[in-house]
Structures are given as C-alpha cells and as structure tokens.
Amino acid sequence: MAAPALLVLYGSQTGTAQDTAERIGRQAQRRCFRVRVEALDSYDVNFWRFLFRKSLPSTALCRLDCAVLGLGDSSYARFNFVAKKLHKRLMQLGANAIVPVGLGDDQHDLGPDAVIDPWLAEFWLRVREMYPLPAGWSAQSDDFLLPSRYVFDFLEADLNGPEKAAERQTPQPSRQHPFPARMVTNQRVTHPSHFQDVRLIEFDIAGSPIECVPISGQGQDLGMTTLGSSCRTTTPAHHFEFGFQVCSRRCRHDRATQQHGGRGTVLQATTTRPRPALHPSVPGLGYVRGGGCQRGPSQCKAHNPLSCSIKAPLPTRLPKPCTVRHLVERYLDISCVPRRSFFEQLAGFAASDLESEKLREFSSAQGQEELHDYCTRPRRTLLEVLQDFPHTTAALQVDYLLDLIPEMSPRAFSIASSLHAHPGRIHILLAVVRYKTRLQKPRRGLCSTWLASLDPQTGEQRVPLWVKKGGLTFPSDPEVPVVMVGPGTGVAPFRASIQERVALGRRGNYLFFGCRQESRDFYFQAEWAELMKAQSLALFTAFSRDQEEKIYVQHRLREQGTLLWDLLVNKTGHLYIAGNAKLMPAAVTDALRAIFESAGGLSTSASEELLAKLERVGRFQSETWS
C-alpha cells in the first residue's frame, strides 16, 4: 500500500507562509506522507483562476480533502481576506474541509503561532483518522532530524567562468533576473538635524524592457508594460496597472523591510553585503572573512566553487556552481531574526544537554513566550543565536545550510514618479532604517542602508531591480476626483499618481499630507507649491510637532468634512490611504465615519454601510505596511 500524498501550496510575501508550509511538509514526512510543498505562483495550474471559473459545477471538488490556513494581520481592514475567500470557494465546489479555516494573526502577542499550533494539532489528528498508516508503518517523533534537502560538493575548479557568465545574462526583469539600473541621484530630503534619514533616489532605466503605455479599463488610470526578455529578444507584454512596486533585493547591509504603495509603482532591488561585515562564524564553513573562507587546511579556499547535488529543486537564484562568498553575501539571510522553525531544526544537532533542552523549549508550542522574549523582542539575529549555542553550532553539517538559513527576501518600495513626467527614470522615497534593540545593539535595515550608502558621484552605481504590480487602482474617468491621504513616506505612490494625472491634464487632485515639522521632513514641498500655483493640486498639511497640540491628517480630514462629502458622495470620488498600518488607517477611517454623520447627516449604521460600499466598489482603497 502506497503512502498517502499531501500537496501543500502557499502564497508568501514576507516568508512567513513559506516557513509554515515547509514546517507542515516536515511534519508530513515524519508521518510517512508523500509530500510536495510548492509556491502557488510556480504551481503547474493557475490555481486561483481555475477555482473561480464560473463554469465549474458544485461537485467539481467533491473528492478533495483540504484545509486552509491563513496568516494575516488584524491591523489591516481585510484581515485574512484571501484565506476566507478561498475556503468559501472550496466549500462551494464540494470539497471536504478536514478542519475549519485557521486565521493566524501577526498582532497576537505570540504571533500567528498562537493559531497555527492548535490548528495543526487538530489537523494531524483528523488526518490520521482519515488516512491511517499501513500495517507495520510508524511515524517519527517531531524532533526527528530529517535528511537535508541538498548535498554540497566542494570543487577545486576555477570559479570565474560559470558564475561570472551567469551575472552577465540580461533576461526579462524579474525576481530571478533583475535589471541592473544605474543610480542617477541619491539625495537626502530630510533636514540634517532630523532624526530620520529619508532619501529620494533616482534610477535610470533607459535600455531596459520597462516602458510606459496607457491601459484603459474600469478602475485603471494607466499602466506600465514590461517588454522583452533581454536586449535582443521580445516577449508578449505583461501589463501593470498604475501604481507599481519596484523591488530591490538587498545583500548584507541591513535587515528591515520598507514596503509601500500599490498600483502606483513598487520597485524591488538586489544588494550586496559589504565584505567587512563577514566576520561571525558560518556553520559548517569555518570562518568567513573579507578575504575568503577557510574550512580546514585545504578543503575549501576563498573562491572555490560550490555546487549542490539536490534532493529538491535547486533555488533558481543560485548560480551553478557558486562560491561560498556568493552564498553568504547574496543569498543566505544570516542577519535575519530566526523563526521558530530554525530552532526546531537546530535542535537536531544539539551537542550538549543544556543547549538541547533550551532549543527544544524554543521550538515547542509551550515555549513561544520564552522564544519571543529571547529572540523576537530584542531582535536577536541568526548569527547571534548561533554564537549563544556554540556546541550545537560546531556540530552543524554544511548540507543543512539551505534548510536552516532562509533566502534573503526582496525589499519593495513604492515608485514615487511617473514615466510621463520623468521618461526613462524611476524615483523612490526611502526611509533608512536604523535603531537600537532592547539590548542596545545597533541595527540597520539591510536594503535601505545599502541603498543610502551608494554615491553615484564617486562612480557608476548599479542596483538590480524589477517592477511588480501594486495594490492601488485609480479611476479611468478623467472627471472623477481623487483624494489621497499619505503621511510620511506614504506620500510616495501619490506623488507618482499626481504626476501622472497632471501629465494627462486631469484635475481634481486632493492630497492630505502629514509629517513632524514643516522645516524638517516636508517631502516635495517645492513641487507641491508649483502644482498648487497651477491649480493642479489642492494640498492639506498636518505638521504634528509644529505646535503644542499634535495635529495629524485625520484632524485635517475632519476640518474638510463638507468638501469630502461633496467629493466622495456628490461627485463619486475615490479616496486612497498609504502609510504606516499601526494607527493612521484606523484614525482616518474613524474620521470618515464622523464626516458622513456630520456633513451627510447619516446615522452610525448608515455611515458604516456607506464606508463598506465605497470599499466594496473600489472607491476606498488602502496600501499600508507595518
């Protein structure tokens, strides 16, 4: 009798869902399942499009046993919306729910694990009842160390050929093949005495496949099209609705994620870790320093290539072969705050009773509060954890590197410019992340610090980046007014949309901007003044620290209640929010309810209904980050 099969599909932006899916995969292996863990965007079926085909009968999935686990953040208005919608659709098509849908919440003191642990316990209990093991088979315990997914072979061949050739390729810009854009300017836009270093960075994308073309259609203003897979060939266009993200993959320089905007534009980029930072020991590889790697007298030297005989698909972003330096500088996220799964796998190598006990406590459901106090709250990095467990670290095997240490994830930034206003150029507004942990250890954002350190005046600087679709959709009707609420760096996607609308001759642009002080962090002040003079923009500002009583954007909204009621209700306008998800979105939403009641004379329940309707039809949208 064959072992039962389990397919685990995940969609992940920050890596949490992928980590959880891989954890489920390991648990399935220990329970003798044939398991496959795969990202939805690489699955051989367009999963979402297939499920929501209207022609599917109500019995289409009647032979499918399934379970849905959502990982979200309750500070967002549409908390776990995708998980809820997916579960509902699966039930409509006749699928059998093994357990009720699980809704993990980042805002919980223990994070999503507060939901994941009991959900998984119930899931495996039900699965074992439905799919008992064949006679003579037995499951392994959850602390059983599984074989590594990869096998590393250290080669003596010269590296310069394959890896350098891989770096010279210029395919279509994507996460796997970013475009090396030239940095044109890197300007600090906050006052030198201001505590926050914010940069306006400009990239030259001339010669890239990124072009601007209009895209018509409901809920769209304009879009961008990526054409071609290299400088020599072209492929069918991929359309991006206006407001994009540019993604930048960072290499080792800092850690925090700065994420903005939506179908305004989002940029993502790739970075390289500064070599002087490579001092801590890397498990199984000895000590990696600025000059190279030593692993015993002559087993591995600085530039000896590394290849993997894989037990799983080799990560597409790793050149074949690759050096130890490339692996550490450009792939492994050794400065991340490790997740619970790291401790679970690290415990399999524990070489002392004391370290074993503590690692197993951190990887258990009961030990999550202790793990939070030890690791998450003080922002302890993966390397710092390895230093705290020296005996276990010394026992690590190199083949487990890619199992233990996650890949560096890209960083997303809202594009803050329009290609109509700045042909061949992309701007981003970047807040450089710097802070001290509870242990008074300095931390720097990996991508933001690296980008801020680049000076195009000292020589050519290239940043690998690509563009992806964002989350905000602007109206196609030129007569519809647009109200934008973007305090701080949340103004970035709105600068792009305002430039775009002004270039197309569209008026009815209303911007509510907030910052601390007019003289220190009022972004794009001169630009807004010119647009106001040309009557292309109505600007309302809130400088929270310029007077004794703090004033925020929600206060300015309430002051303009009559105007907003006219714009949103009488003129069917659209309202957008972008910025930090912590307090601002809820405060703005409360202000809108109050406006509907005071200026519109609606009851509390009618105000709620109107707000829900605006959101449902796409006239109230938000793009926030935590």
N, C-alpha and C positions, 0 to 999 in steps of 0.2 A: 504494500500500500504506500502510495507516494505521500510525502509530507504536504500539508495544506499550504496554499500560496497566499501571500499578502502583498498588496500593492499600496505603498504609501506615497501619496502625491502632496507636494507642498508648494506654497507660493510665499516667497520671503523677500523682504526688502532690507531689514536690519540684521538678518541672520538668525533671529530667534526661532522662527518657524522651521528653518532648515535644521537647526540644532535639535529641536524637539522631534522632527521627523527621523533624524538619524538615531536619536535615542530610542524611538519606537522600533526602528529597524534592528538595533542591537538586542532589544528585549525579545523581538520576534525570533531572531537567530537562536537565542538561548532557549526558546520554547520550541525549537525544531521546525520553524516555518521556513518555507522558501520565500524570501522577502526581496522586494525591489523598492528602493527609495529613489524618487526622481522628482525634479522640479517640474512644475506644470508647464513652464514655457519650453521645456525640452522634451515633453511627452509627445509620443508619435500621433496623438489625436488632439485636435483643437478642443480641449475638454469643455471649456465654457460655452463655446459656440455650439458644440454638439448637444450639450444638455438643454440648451434653451431654444432648440429648434421647435417651432410650433407644431410641426407635423408628427412629433413623437407621441405614441399612444400612452395612455395612463398605465399600461402594463410593460412599458419598454424595459424597465429595470427590475422586474419582479423577482428575478433570480439573483439579485445583487444584495449581499450583506455589507453594510457600510457604517461608518461612524465619522462624524465631523467634529473637529476640534479647532476653534477659532482663538487666535491670540490677538488681542486688541488693547486699546487704551480708552478708558471711560471718560477721559477729558475731551475726547472727540465726540462730536454730535452724533455721528453714525457709528456708534460703538459696535464692532464685530459685525458690521452690516453684511459683508461678503459671506461669512460663515452662516449667518441666519438665512440668507437668501439661498445659498447652496443647499443647506439642509432641507429647506422647504421644497425646493425643486426636486431633490432626490425622492422625497416622500410623494410628491405629485406623480412621479413616474413609476411608483410602485416598489421602490427599494425598501429593504428591511433595515431599520435602524437598530444596530446592536446595542447602543446606549444613547441616551439623549444628547443633543448637541452640547459641547463644552465651550464655555466662553471665558477664556483667560483674560486677566486684566493687569496691565503694567502698573496701574495705580495702586494695586494692593501692596501692603507692607512687604509681603513675601514675593511680589511679582506674580507672573502667570502660573508659577508652580503651585500656588495655593489652589488652583483649579485643576491643573494638569495631573498632579499626583493622585487625587481621589478618582478623577476621570479615568486614568489609565488602570488603576486597581480594579474598577468596575468593568472596564473594557476587557481586560485579560480574563477576568472571572467568567464573563459571559462567553467569550471566545472559546475558552476551554470546554465549556458546557456544549457549545455548538460544534466544535471541532476537536473531539478527544484525540489524544495521541494514539498511534497504532500500538499494538501489544509489543512490549519489550523496549519501547522508546521511553526516554525520561528527559525532562527539561533540566537545564543547568541553572544554577543559582544566579541572581542578578549581579553578583560580584565576580563571576567567572570571566577571565580575560580572554576575549575573542582574538583570533588571529588578526594581524594587521591587514589593512586593505591593500597596501603597497609593499613592494620589496625594493630596497635601494641597492644599486650596484655602483661601487666607486671605480671609475675608469681612469686610465692613465693617458687617454688620448688628449690631443690639443683641443682646447675649448673654442678658439676664436672663430672657427668655421660655422658650426651649426647655430650657435646662439646669436652671433652677430648677423648671420643671414636672416634669422627669424626677426630680429629687430629692424631689418631693412625693409620688410614687407610693408606695403601700404594698402591694405584691403579696406572695404567699406567701414566707416567709423562705427564702432560698437564697443561693448564692454570687452570683448575679446581682442578687438583690433582698433584701439582709439587713434584719433588723428593727432599728430604732433603739432599743435598750434603754436605759433610764435607769440610770446608775450610782448605787447607793444608798450604799455604803461602799467605801473603799479604804484598808485597814489593813495596815501593816507588821507581820508576825508574827515577824520575827527581831529579836534584841536590837540596839539602835542601834550597838553596837560590833562586831557581827558583820560579816564581810566581804561577805556575800551579802544583798542586799535582796530579800526574798520578801514578796509581797503576797497577802492574802486579799481578793478583790474580789467584791462582791455586785451583781447586776443585777436590776432589776425588769422582769419580762416580762409584767406584767398588761396585758391588752388585746391581747396577741399571739396568733397561732394555735397557740402551743405549750402543750399540755396533757398531763397525766399520766393514762394509763389502763393497767390491767393487761393484759398479754399472756401468755396461757398457751401452753404447748408445751414440747417437750423442749429442755432446755438453756437455757431462758429463765426469768427470775425475774419481771421486769415490764418494761414498756416505756413509751415516750412516743410520742404521736401528734401530728403536725403537721396541723392542720385549717385549711382555708381558704386563699384566695389574696389576700385583702385584708380590711379591716374590714367589707366589705359582702357578700362572697360566700363560699361554702364549696365545697370540692372534696373528693373521696374522701380518706380518711385515709392517711397514709404512716406506717408503723409503724417505731419504732426500739427495738431490744432494749435492755434496761437496761445502762447504762454508755454514755454518749454522748460525743460531742465537740462542743464549741461552737467555732465557727470565727470568727476575727476578722481582717478584712483591715486591715492596717496601712497608714498613709500614712507619709510620710517622717519617721521619727524614729530608727529603728534597723534592724538588719539580721538578727539571729539568729532562728532558729525554735525555739520551745519547743513540743514536741509530747508529749502524754501519752495515757494511758489508752485505754480502749476502750469497750465497750458498757457501761460506766459512762458517762459522758457527755462529749462533746467539744464545746467551744464554739469557733466561729470568728468573728472580728470584723474590721471595717474601720477604718482610721485615717486621719488627715490629717497631712501633713508640716508641721511648724512653718515659717512663712514665713521667719524669719531664716536658715534653713539653705539657702535658694535663692540661693547666690552663684556657684558654679562655672559655667563656660560650658556651655551645652547645644548640641550640634552642630546647625548649620543654623538655630538660633533666636536667635543672638546671645547676650546675657547676660540670664538670667532673675534678677530680684531680687525682694525682698519687695514692691515696688510694681508690678511689671509686666514686660513684655517689650519689648525694642527690637530690631527687625530692619531696620536701615536707617532713613532719616529718617522715613518714614511708612507703611511697608508693613504693619507689624503693631504694634498697641499693646496695652496691658495686658489689656484684656478683649475684644479682637476674637475672635469665634468661629472655630473651626477645623473644617472638615469634610473627609471623606475620600471621594474617588471611588475605590472599592475595586476591586482586582483579585483580592481574596479576601474571604470573608465578614468584615464589619466586626466587631471584638470587641464582644460583647454588652454589656460593662460600660461602653463609651464612649458618652456622650450624643451626640446628633446635632442640631446641631453641638456642639462642646466648645471650651473655651478652652485656650490654651497652659498657663495656670496649672493647670487641671484635669488636663491630660495629665501634667504634671510632678509635681504634688503627690499625685495619687491613682491614677495608672496606671503610669507608667514606673518601673522599679526601678533608678534611677540610682545607688544606693548599693550595689548587689549586687557580688559578686566575679564578674567576667565569665567566661564559659565559653570554651572553645576556639573555638566557632563564631563568637563575637564577633570574635575576631582574624582568622578566615578571611574574614569579610565586610568588616571594617575594612581589610584589605589591598587590597581592590579600589579604595580611594580614596587609597592611599599616594601622597604628592606629593613624596617625596624617596627617593633610592636607599637611604639608610641606614635610614629608617623602613620602607620596603618590605621590605628584607631581614630585619629583625627581626620584623615582623608575619608574614611567610610562614614564618619559622622557628617562631614560636609556634603557628601553625596546622597545622604538619606533624606527622606521626607521630614523626619523629626529634627534634622539639623539645619534646616534652611534659615532659621533666625540667626543661628551662630555663623553660618556662611555669609549672611548679609552683613553682620557686624564685622566679620574678618575681612571680607573681600569687596563687596559692593559699596558699602557706605564709605570706606576710606579710599576707594578707587585703586585698590592694590592690583598691580599688573601681573601678567602671567610670569614674567621673569622674576619678579619679587616673590611670587609664590614658590617658584622652583628653588629660590635661594633659602626659603623657610623650611624646605623639605630636602636637605642635602643628600641624605642616604637614598631616598627614593629617586631623586634626580640622577644620581650616579648610576642607578640600575636601569635607567631608561634605555630602550633599544631604538636605534635610528629609524627602523622601519615603521615605527609608530608616530613619526613626526607629523605627518599629514592627518593622522587620526586625532592627535592631541591638540595641535595648534591650528586655529582656523585661518582661512584665507583672509587677507585684508579686503574689506568691502569698499566699494567706491563711495565717494562723497558727492552729494548732489547740491547744486547751488542754482537758485533762480536766475535766469538770464534777465539782466536789467537794461536791455537795449533792444531796439527794433532794427532789423536789417534795412528797412526803408529809410530810417534816419542815419544809420551807420553801415553802409554797404561793406560787406566783407569783414565786418568786425562783430565781436561779441563782448559785452560787458558783464561782469558780475560784481555784486556788492558783498564783501566778505568780512565777517567779524572774526578776528583772530582769537582763538580760544586759548586762554591762559588762566590758570587758577592754582590754588594750593589745596591739597587734600586735608582731611581731618588730622592726618599725621604730619601736616605742614610740609609735605613733599610737593615740589612744583610739578605741574602737569601742563602739557601743551597739546593743542589739537594737532593731530598728525598731518592732515591735509592743509588746514588753514595756516599753520606755522610755516610749513614748507613753501606754500604759495607766497606768503608775505616776505619770505627770505630772498625770493628771486628778484634780481635787479636788472632789468633789460638795458640799463645804461652802461653796465660793465661788460656786456657781451650778449650774444643771442641766447635767449632762454626759450626752451620748447616745453610745452605742457601737453601730455597725452589726454585728449578729451573726446567726448561724443555727446550727442544731443538725444534726449528722450522726451516722450510726451509727458506733459504735466497734468494738473488736475483742474484748471480753471478754463471755462469756455465762455467767450464773450459773444454778445448778440451780433447777428448778421445785419439786422436792420439799422441803418445809419442814424435814424431818428430816435432810437431808444437811448435814454440817458444811462450813464454808468456811474455808480457810487462806489468808491474804493476806500477801504479802511486798512491802512498799512503802517502801523507804528514801527519805529526802528528799521531794521533791515527787511522787515516785511513789506517795505515800500518797493523793493526791487522788481517784482513782477509787474507792479503797477506803472513804474517808470517805462517799462517795455510796452505795455498796453497803451499808455498815454502817447508815447512817441508814435506808435503805430496808428492810432486813431487820428492824431493831429496830421500825420503824413497823408492820410486818406481824406482829410477835410472834415472829420467828424467832431462835432462839438458835444456838449452835454457831458463833460468830464468833470467829476467831483471827487476830490481827494481829501481824506481826513488823515493827517499825518501827526504822529506824536514822537517826542524824544525827551531827553532830560533838560537840555538847555539850548536855547537858540544859538548861542555863540560857540557851542562845542560839538554838537552832533546833529545839526540840522542838514541832512543829506540833500544835495541837489538844490540848495536854496536859490542860487542864481538862475538855474534852469526853470524852476517853478515861477520865478518872478517874470521872466520873459514870456512864458506861456500865459500868465495872468494878464500881462500887459496886452497881449494879442487876443485876449478874451477866449482863449482856447482851453482854459482850466479855471475852475473855482477851487481854491485851497483853503482848508480849515486846519489850523495848527493847535497843538496842545503841548506846551513845554512844562513838564511836570515839576521841575525844580527851580523855575524862574520866579516863583512867588512862594509865600509861606504855605499856602494851601495847595496841595498837589492837584493838578488838572490833567486828566487823561482823555483819550479820544472819545470814550463813551460820554464824557461830560459835554464835549463839543457836539456830539450827535444829538443829545437831548436839547441843547440850545437851538439846534436847527430842525426841531421836530416838524414844524409846519412845512418847511421846504422838503424834507424827506418824505413826508406823507404824500405831498404832491408828486414827487419824482417816482416813488415806488408804486403808488396806487393809481393816481390820475393819469400818469404818463407811462405806466407799465415798465418802470426802470428796473435795472439789475443792481444788486448790491454784493460786493465781494469783501472778504476778510482774509488777510495774510499776516502771519506773525507768530509769536510765541503762543503755545497752546495752554499755558499754565492758567492765567486769569483773564486775559484780554477777550478771547472769544465769548466766554460766558457773560462778561460785563457788557459787551456790545449787544449780545442777544437780549439781555435784560433791558438795555436802553431802547431797543427797537420795540419791545413789548410795551414799554411805557409810552413811547411815541404813538403807537397805534391806539392806545387808550386815551391819551390826552388830545392829540391832534385829530385823530379819527373818530373819537367818541365810541370806540369799541369796548365791549366787556372783556374781562380777563380771558374767558374761554374763546371768544371770537378773535382776540389778538393771537392766541396760541394757534388757532386754526389758520389764520392768515399767514403766520410765520411758517407753519408747516407746509402750506400750499406753495409759498414762494420757494421754499427749498425743494419741494417735490417737482416743480416745473423748471428748476434750474435758474431761477431768478435770485436766489440767495445761496451763494457758494462760499466755501472757506477752504483755505490751504494753510494749515498750521503745523507746527512741529514742536516737540518737547525737548 
